[in-house]
Structure formats: structure tokens, C-alpha cells
């Protein structure tokens, strides 16, 4: 009996986590603008779930800063102001620079090979003009850098911040003009080269500049 109850709780937790992740992906990739109402009924039908698990998942996303819960009016996609984006991206730039330095000290050959493979996949998607897959590889590279830094507190802080910024970064990536996209790829090549040489100072400089350029690209998409 205790085993059955344990399995039920595990299944419920697993389903909840899956719904939360699917909802995060939807918020990050939907074409609806920031500030738009979350279509709960349509999403329940798409996910094949009732309103109760959907609302529990929405609470998680609200805590993550991805949506806002409106009293008796459902939820809407969180609007980030220009000032909020600038502040958050500057903080992310500092965290990434630190992660790059630590990664140069601690990264294993296996971890470097993983990042190198992700870079190759990202570049192939760039050549194909496949922005969604390019973005996925791009984000995976940055996440792998934080993992290679070997600092759990830094990794946790970065993941929380990345979650709040993911939609803005995805939108900027999708809307970016060709020249900025090419610049981003070149910047990633410099990041990889510095990591290969284990040059902490160089990778910190490149990462900070890369995030600043990404910040500026995002800000160009946000109205004054």
C-alpha cells in the first residue's frame, strides 16, 4: 500500500514537472507578445490536462518571473522593461565572465569536447538558417560553461536568471539582423578558442562583451 502511494506521488510529481517544462517552452517560444494573456483553456486542450494542473504549473512560472498571475483574470506573459533587461543582462554578463574563468581552471577534456561538439552543431544550424535549433545549441553551450565552472551556487544563480531572460533572448535571436547573427557566431568562436587555450582572462573579456552585445540586441526589440 505504501509502495502504491509512493508510485502515485512519483507519477504526479513527474507529470507536474513535465507540464511545467512544456509551459516554459511555450512561454519562451510563443509568437504572442509580452503582456498577452495566457490562453489557459487552449493550452489545457493542447497538453491534454485539466485546469487544476495547469494552474499549479502557472504558479511555478510566476515564481520564476516568466508570467504574472492576475487576480480573477488568469495570467499574462511577463513584461520586462528596458531597465530590467539591461540590469539582468549586465548581471548575466558578470556571471558568465566568472563562469568562463572558473571553467578554464577546472574544465575536463570530456567537457571541452562536449562544448566543441555543441559549437559545431550550432554553426551548422547557422549555415542552414535554422534559428530555433541554433538558439537551442547556443543556450546549451552557455549552460555547459556554467556546469564546467564547477560552482554549484553560481550555476543555480545563473539558471534562475537564464529562465527569466530566455524569452527575451529567444525573441532577439529570432528577430536579429544577419550581421548581428554573424557577429554572435564569431564571438562564440573566440569563446571556444579561449576555452581551448584555458585563457581565463581572454574568455572573461569575450563573454562579457558577447552578453553586452546580446543585451543591446534585446533592447532594440523593446519599445521605449
N, C-alpha and C positions, 0 to 999 in steps of 0.2 A: 504493500500500500504506500509506504514511504517512498519506494523507488518510483512508483507510478506518479506520485505527486511531484517528485523531483524532475522526472522527464517532462511533465506538463509545464513546470516552471521554466525549464530549459528551452522547451519549444516556444513558449510565449516570449521569452527574452530574445531568442534568435529571430522570431518574426518581427518583434518590435525594432530590433537593430536593423533588420533588412528594410523595413518601411522607412525608418529614419534616413538611411543611406539613399534610398530611392528618392525620397523627398528632397534631400540635399542636392542630389544630382539635378532634379527638376528645377529647383530654385536657381541653381548656378547656370543652367543651360537654356532655360525658357526664353522665348522671344518677348515675353511680357516685360514691360518696363518696370524699373524700381518704383515702388509706390502702388503698383497694381494689386488688386485683391486676389488672394489665393483661391482658386476655384475648387473648394473642398469637395463638392458633390461630384464634379467631373473626375477629380483625382481618385476619389474613393472607387468610382466605377473602373477607372483605368488600372488601379492597383488591386482591385477585387477585394476590398476590405470595407468594414462598416465605418461610421463616423467616429466611434469611440477610439479605435487605434490611430486613426488619422489625427485626431485632436491631441492624443498623447504625443505623437511624433512632432506635431506643430509646437508643442511646449518645449521640446528639446531644441528645435531650431530657433525658437525665440530666445532661449538661454544662450545659444551660440551667437546670437546677434544677426541671424540671417533674415528673420522676419519679425514683424511686430504683431502682437495679439491686440485686437480692438474689442473693447467691452461690448458684448452682444452684437458684434458686427464681423466676426470671423477674424481673418488675418490678412496682412498685406506684406508684400516684399519690402524689406528694409531699404530705406533711402539713406545713402551715405552722402553727406555734404562734401564739398571740395576740401574744406578744412579737415574733416575727419579722414578722408582718403589720404591727404598729404601727411597728416600726423601718423597714421597707421603704416603707410608705406615707408616713411622715414625710419620708424621703429623696426620694420621688417628689414630694411637695408642694413641697419646696425646689427641685427641678429644674424643675418646671412653672412655679413663680413666676419663676425666672430665664429660662426659655424665653419666658414672656409678655412680660417686659421687653424682651428682645432682639427679639422679633417686632414689638413696637411701634416699634422703631427701624428695622427692616430689611424688614418685610413689603411686598410689591408689591401693587398693586391687584388683579392677577390672583389672587394667593394669598389675599387677603382675600375675593374673590368666591367662591373655591372653598370656603373655610370657611363663608361665609354660606350657600351652597347646601347644604352638609352639615348646617348647623344647621336649615335649613328641612325637609330630609328627616327629620332626627331628630325634629323637632317633629311632623311628620305621622305618623310611626310611634308617637309618644307618644299622639296623639289616637286612633289605631287600636288602641292597646293591644298593639302588636306589639313585645314586649320584645327578641327576638333581633335584629331589624333596627334597633331603637332603639340597642341596645348597639353594633352594628357602626358606625353613624354617629357615636355618641358617641366611640368609640375613634379613629375616623378624624379627628375634629376635633382631639383631643389630639395625634395623630401629625402632623397638618398644622401645628399650632402649633410643634412642635419643628423641623419642616422649615423653617418661616418664620423661626425664630430664627437660622438660618444659621451654626450652630456644630456642626461635624461631631463633635467629641468629646462634646459634650452630647447630641447626637442618638443616638450609639452607646450611651452610658451609659443613656439613657432607654429605648431599645429593649430592651436586656438586662433592665432592671428591669421593664418592662411585660410582658415574656414571663413572668417569674416570678409576676407578680401577676394576669395576665389571668384565670385560672380563678377566683381568689377574687373578683375584681371582677365577673365574669360571674355568679357564683353570688349575690353580694349584689344585683346588679341584678335578677336573676330573682326573688329572694325578697323584695325590698324592698316595704314597705307603700306604699300610694298616696300618702300625704303626702310621704314622702321622695322618691319619684319626681317629684312635682310640684316639690319644692324643688330637685332636681337640674336640672330644666328651667329654672327661674327663674335658677339660678346660671349656667347656660350663656348665658342671655340677657344677664346682666351681663358675662360674659366677652366676648361678641360686641360689646356696646356699648363696652366699654373699648378693645377692639381697633380698633373703627371710629374712635374718637377718638384712637387712638395714645397712650393714657394708661397708661404703663408702671407707675406706682405703683399705680393702681387695679386693673389686671389681675393684678398680682402678689398683691395682697391677696385678691382674689376667688378666684384659682386656689388659693392656699394654703388658704383656708377651705373651698373645694369639695373638695379632696383630703382634708382633715381629716374632713369630713362623710362622705365615701365610706369612709374608714378606719373610722369609728365604725359605719357600716352593715355593713361586713365583720365587724368584731369581734363584732357582735351575733349573727352566724351561727356563730361558733366557740365551742365549749364551753370552759368554764374548764379 
